[in-house]
């Protein structure tokens, strides 16, 4: 019995010797916090081929094929985008006059745009602001500031406001909706619609008057362009996707499509109904 009692304190002491460690040992075993994964730049390279180039309802090509390359790089909310337009066989429209630049019937790399932007999300709300430089060869180059807000629900409503700050002072407001429906594996049906309102502010936007035979009327202001679209996103690899789609553009008001005789009421050209079809190939990284 005594032997047992003599051993008991030794065993107990041994147990505590294993569990109670000096402070320096605890520090040595403390977990080193894991480093957050480093945020990397992301981006995409796209190559689009279409039957027409339409911008805010204005028809900027006719009877040709347009090729539109684009490159975007993003890092920590900041993005830089380059976008270009190549007209394979330039012909005049009511908003686009290559003949005035001796380019009628020629292939013409006629636009290079640069967009700088910053985006930030707050739960379901995403805000983006930025600057666009329009390097147009068929008309005077210009610049815009813009802001947009998107709410992440079923139709992803997005309100965007663009303010021209140089050549064509005015404000363009666009409300758009989009929704993608899964079809098979990663293939989606992509649907969208938009409506635009334009407010002309500079002298450039004076409308045509029959009485003077010139652009001396009130400044162009009103509902402008509408668009509906449908297409598919078809992943070819983890990084490459194919996106065929079609768009139908149409004027939203009488003033947007108005002509006085054969002259457009809007100095930028009247809007008609236009179908755009084509596809984008996109490589994401």
C-alpha positions in Angstrom: 0.0 0.0 0.0 2.8 2.4 1.0 4.6 1.7 -2.2 1.5 2.5 -4.1 1.1 5.8 -2.3 4.8 6.6 -2.9 4.5 6.1 -6.6 1.3 8.1 -6.9 3.0 11.5 -6.4 5.7 10.6 -8.9 3.2 9.7 -11.5 1.2 12.8 -10.8 4.2 15.0 -11.0 5.2 13.4 -14.3 1.8 14.1 -15.8 2.0 17.7 -14.9 5.5 18.0 -16.1 4.2 17.1 -19.6 1.3 19.5 -19.6 2.7 22.6 -17.9 5.2 24.2 -20.3 7.3 27.3 -19.9 6.0 30.5 -21.6 8.7 30.3 -24.3 7.5 26.9 -25.3 4.0 28.2 -25.8 5.2 31.0 -27.9 7.2 28.6 -30.1 4.1 26.5 -30.7 1.8 29.4 -31.4 0.2 29.3 -34.9 1.7 31.7 -37.4 -1.2 33.5 -39.1 -1.6 32.4 -42.7 -1.0 35.1 -45.3 -4.0 36.1 -47.3 -3.6 35.0 -50.9 -2.1 37.7 -53.1 -4.6 39.4 -55.4 -3.5 39.0 -59.0 -4.4 41.0 -62.1 -7.1 39.5 -64.2 -8.3 40.3 -67.7 -9.6 39.3 -71.1 -8.8 39.5 -74.8 -11.8 39.6 -77.1 -12.2 39.5 -80.9 -15.6 40.3 -82.3 -17.0 40.0 -85.8 -20.4 41.6 -86.7 -22.5 42.7 -89.6 -22.8 46.3 -88.3 -21.4 48.7 -85.8 -24.2 50.5 -83.8 -23.5 52.9 -81.0 -26.4 54.2 -78.9 -28.7 53.6 -81.8 -26.5 55.4 -84.4 -25.7 53.2 -87.4 -21.9 53.5 -88.0 -21.4 51.0 -90.8 -23.3 49.7 -93.9 -23.0 46.7 -96.2 -19.8 45.5 -94.6 -18.3 43.4 -91.8 -16.8 45.0 -88.7 -14.1 43.6 -86.6 -13.8 44.7 -83.0 -10.8 43.8 -80.9 -10.8 44.5 -77.1 -8.4 44.0 -74.2 -9.2 44.5 -70.5 -6.8 44.3 -67.5 -8.1 44.6 -63.9 -6.4 44.8 -60.6 -7.9 45.5 -57.2 -11.0 47.2 -58.6 -9.2 49.3 -61.2 -9.6 48.4 -64.9 -8.1 49.5 -68.2 -9.8 48.6 -71.5 -8.8 49.1 -75.1 -11.5 48.7 -77.8 -11.2 49.2 -81.6 -13.3 49.0 -84.7 -12.3 48.0 -88.2 -14.8 48.6 -91.1 -14.1 46.1 -93.9 -15.8 48.2 -96.6 -16.7 51.7 -95.5 -19.9 53.3 -96.8 -21.9 56.4 -95.8 -24.9 56.2 -93.4 -27.0 59.0 -92.0 -24.6 59.2 -89.0 -21.3 58.1 -90.6 -19.5 59.7 -93.6 -16.3 57.9 -94.7 -16.7 59.6 -98.1 -15.8 62.9 -96.4 -12.4 61.3 -95.4 -11.7 59.7 -98.8 -12.4 56.3 -97.3 -15.5 55.3 -99.2 -15.3 51.6 -100.2 -12.1 51.0 -98.3 -11.1 49.0 -95.3 -10.8 51.5 -92.4 -9.5 51.1 -88.8 -11.6 54.0 -87.7 -11.8 54.0 -84.0 -9.6 53.2 -80.9 -11.2 53.9 -77.5 -9.6 53.8 -74.0 -11.6 53.3 -70.8 -10.2 53.8 -67.3 -12.5 52.7 -64.4 -12.8 51.8 -60.8 -15.4 49.4 -59.4 -16.5 48.7 -55.8 -19.2 46.4 -54.4 -21.4 46.9 -51.3 -23.3 43.6 -50.8 -25.5 43.4 -53.9 -24.8 46.9 -55.1 -21.9 47.5 -57.5 -20.7 51.0 -58.4 -18.3 51.9 -61.2 -16.9 55.2 -62.2 -14.5 56.2 -65.0 -13.3 58.0 -68.0 -13.6 57.2 -71.7 -11.5 58.5 -74.6 -13.1 58.1 -78.0 -10.3 58.0 -80.7 -12.7 58.3 -83.7 -11.3 59.0 -87.2 -14.7 59.6 -88.8 -15.7 62.4 -86.5 -14.0 64.7 -83.9 -12.5 62.8 -81.0 -14.1 63.3 -77.6 -14.1 62.3 -73.9 -16.6 61.2 -71.4 -16.9 60.7 -67.6 -19.3 58.1 -66.4 -20.8 56.4 -63.4 -22.9 53.3 -63.2 -24.8 51.3 -60.5 -25.8 47.7 -60.8 -28.0 45.8 -58.3 -27.4 42.0 -58.3 -30.9 40.6 -58.5 -32.5 38.4 -61.2 -32.4 41.0 -64.0 -29.3 42.9 -62.8 -30.7 46.4 -63.4 -28.0 48.8 -64.3 -28.2 52.6 -64.5 -25.4 54.4 -66.2 -24.8 58.1 -66.8 -22.3 59.4 -69.3 -21.2 63.1 -69.6 -19.3 64.3 -72.6 -16.7 66.8 -71.5 -15.1 68.0 -74.7 -16.4 67.9 -78.3 -20.2 67.2 -77.9 -21.4 68.4 -74.5 -24.3 66.4 -73.4 -25.6 63.7 -71.1 -26.6 60.2 -72.0 -28.6 58.1 -69.5 -29.0 54.3 -70.0 -31.0 51.8 -68.1 -30.3 48.1 -68.9 -31.3 44.7 -67.7 -29.7 41.3 -68.3 -30.2 37.7 -67.3 -28.5 34.4 -68.1 -30.3 31.1 -68.1 -28.3 27.8 -67.7 -29.0 25.5 -70.6 -26.6 22.6 -70.7 -23.5 22.2 -68.5 -21.8 25.6 -68.6 -23.7 26.9 -71.7 -26.1 29.8 -71.0 -28.8 31.7 -72.8 -28.1 35.4 -72.3 -30.9 37.9 -72.6 -30.8 41.7 -72.3 -32.6 45.0 -73.0 -31.8 48.7 -72.6 -33.3 52.1 -73.0 -31.4 55.4 -73.5 -32.3 59.1 -72.9 -30.2 61.9 -74.3 -29.9 65.5 -73.2 -27.9 67.8 -75.6 -26.2 70.7 -74.0 -23.8 72.3 -76.4 -24.4 74.2 -79.7 -23.6 71.1 -81.6 -27.0 69.6 -80.5 -29.2 72.2 -82.1 -31.9 70.6 -84.2 -32.9 71.2 -87.8 -35.4 73.8 -88.7 -37.2 73.9 -92.0 -37.7 77.7 -91.8 -33.9 78.4 -91.7 -32.7 75.3 -93.5 -30.1 74.8 -90.9 -29.5 73.4 -87.4 -30.8 76.5 -85.5 -33.6 74.9 -83.4 -33.8 73.8 -79.8 -31.2 71.3 -78.5 -31.9 67.6 -79.0 -33.4 66.2 -75.9 -35.6 63.1 -75.3 -35.9 59.3 -75.2 -33.4 58.1 -77.7 -32.6 54.4 -78.3 -33.9 51.0 -77.3 -32.3 47.6 -77.7 -33.1 44.0 -77.0 -30.7 41.2 -77.4 -30.3 37.4 -77.1 -27.3 35.2 -77.4 -25.3 32.3 -75.9 -22.1 31.9 -73.9 -20.4 28.6 -74.9 -17.2 27.7 -73.0 -14.7 26.1 -75.3 -12.0 25.6 -72.6 -11.6 26.9 -69.1 -10.3 30.2 -70.5 -11.9 30.6 -73.9 -15.6 31.2 -74.7 -17.6 31.7 -77.8 -20.5 34.2 -77.6 -22.9 34.4 -80.7 -25.7 37.0 -80.3 -28.2 39.2 -82.0 -29.3 42.7 -81.2 -32.4 44.7 -82.4 -32.1 48.5 -82.1 -35.0 50.9 -82.5 -35.8 54.6 -81.8 -37.7 55.4 -78.6 -39.3 58.6 -79.7 -40.6 60.5 -82.7 -37.7 63.0 -82.4 -35.1 60.2 -82.4 -36.3 59.0 -85.8 -37.5 62.3 -87.2 -36.5 63.7 -90.6 -37.3 67.1 -92.0 -37.6 66.3 -95.7 -34.5 64.2 -96.2 -32.5 65.9 -93.4 -32.2 64.4 -89.9 -33.8 66.5 -87.2 -31.0 65.3 -84.8 -27.6 66.7 -86.0 -26.0 63.3 -85.3 -28.4 61.5 -87.6 -31.8 59.9 -87.2 -32.3 56.5 -85.8 -33.9 53.6 -87.6 -34.5 49.9 -86.8 -31.3 47.9 -87.1 -30.4 44.3 -86.5 -26.8 43.5 -85.4 -25.6 39.9 -85.5 -22.2 38.3 -84.9 -20.0 36.7 -82.2 -17.3 37.4 -79.8 -14.4 35.0 -79.0 -13.0 35.8 -75.5 -9.9 34.6 -73.8 -9.9 35.2 -70.0 -6.9 35.2 -67.7 
